[in-house]
Amino acid sequence: MGKVLVIGRGPAGISASLYIRRGGFEVTVAAKDDGALARAEKVENFYGQAEPVSGSEIIRRGIAGAKRLGVNFREAEVVALTIEEKGFSAKTAAGETLTADAVVLAAGASRSAPPIPGLKDFPGRGVSYCAICDGVFYRGKTVAVLGAGEFAQHEADILSLTAKKVILLTHGQAAPVVDSRYEVHTAPVEAVTGDTRVRGVRLSDGSDVAIDGLFLAWGTAGSTDLARRLGAVVEDTHICVDAHMATNVPGLYAAGDCTGGLLQIVKAAYDGAVAGLSILKYLRSTS
Ligand SMILES: Cc1cc2nc3c(=O)[nH]c(=O)nc-3n(C[C@H](O)[C@H](O)[C@H](O)COP(=O)(O)OP(=O)(O)OC[C@H]3O[C@@H](n4cnc5c(N)ncnc54)[C@H](O)[C@@H]3O)c2cc1C
């Protein structure tokens, strides 16, 4: 019997898990926290609420209902997602590996990069969002990773396979314990500099660090980061899906804020339902 991994326990992820579980398949929801809805103090535009209700309460009810149906939950930050000979494999920040025959990416809207002057001036000309996609273009060169968490370390590890030198720019965050091969700068980045392409970064301590490429890995891996690494089409900040919430990668579906459009609970829940039903068809046709 096929098993499904849902990344994210917001309305999109939970909704997808309900349809998948009720269709008879094993489903695990992996999430690092409660997502955007946890920040909503009062919700009064979602069907079925007699009184305004907090986002946290909607999440609590959603998770309780899914557990009742037998959905498995894992408290985990997914840092990498790869395609295997059969299905998918997800690596968590704790070093765990989760495997699945199909995946729903429901990890919410893309995280934002810090507002550093120059950062947005070099798309495709030295600033990249994906080490596994673009790292090979920097073979034998000096690259920097902007970030301080598990995600940044994972990107640095990928880049170290081809780059001459890997620098970690934590932009004022505490330096993580990293491989001693990496040069670490904790001073905030004041500007990304270059001409026709990126040439370096200026730090707040006045120093200039010369680089050939800058890889963004700020915060945790978002839906679009994970999707890009699998070859899924991403446009600006959202993952491209068809009417069945399928990406261009067989077995990979996306739902909720990460697919753009109306950033509301009702749309996330709808997307999740469609993704869940589509996965049932996919698993039945492939198993
Ligand atoms: C302050 C605020 C108020 C809002 N008020 C309303 C409202 O009144 N009405 C309304 O309809 N909508 C409201 N919204 C919008 C609504 O919360 C979102 O549209 C909805 O939560 C999107 O659902 P989602 O499942 O796509 O993503 P989210 O709810 O953001 O869930 C994303 C999930 O992915 C997980 N995740 C992310 N990255 C990883 C990773 N690398 N590994 C593992 N897990 C990961 C997160 O931990 C989380 O569980 C509000 C949003 C905010 C911020």
The ligand as an ORCA input file, in Angstrom:
! r2SCAN-3c Opt
* xyz 0 1
  C      -1.723     37.316     11.104
  C      -2.512     36.487     10.119
  C      -3.898     36.517     10.157
  C      -4.649     35.779      9.240
  N      -6.006     35.815      9.323
  C      -6.754     35.086      8.463
  C      -8.189     35.100      8.545
  O      -8.789     35.783      9.380
  N      -8.866     34.336      7.642
  C      -8.261     33.578      6.697
  O      -8.947     32.884      5.926
  N      -6.895     33.548      6.599
  C      -6.139     34.271      7.458
  N      -4.753     34.244      7.358
  C      -4.125     33.471      6.267
  C      -4.076     31.971      6.612
  O      -3.486     31.802      7.873
  C      -3.288     31.240      5.526
  O      -3.830     31.514      4.255
  C      -3.305     29.733      5.761
  O      -2.828     29.406      7.038
  C      -2.466     29.020      4.701
  O      -2.450     27.671      4.980
  P      -1.238     26.727      4.494
  O      -1.592     25.365      4.992
  O      -1.017     26.917      3.045
  O       0.081     27.292      5.208
  P       0.403     27.550      6.743
  O      -0.825     27.645      7.559
  O       1.355     28.682      6.775
  O       1.150     26.222      7.198
  C       2.445     25.930      6.739
  C       2.951     24.685      7.460
  O       4.183     24.270      6.841
  C       5.137     24.014      7.849
  N       6.496     24.144      7.292
  C       7.029     25.182      6.604
  N       8.291     24.891      6.218
  C       8.542     23.639      6.683
  C       9.676     22.784      6.603
  N      10.789     23.137      5.964
  N       9.604     21.579      7.214
  C       8.473     21.193      7.860
  N       7.363     21.968      7.963
  C       7.416     23.166      7.361
  C       4.816     25.003      8.934
  O       5.408     24.612     10.141
  C       3.279     24.885      8.942
  O       2.887     23.745      9.661
  C      -3.985     34.980      8.263
  C      -2.596     34.938      8.238
  C      -1.856     35.688      9.139
  C      -0.344     35.620      9.091
*
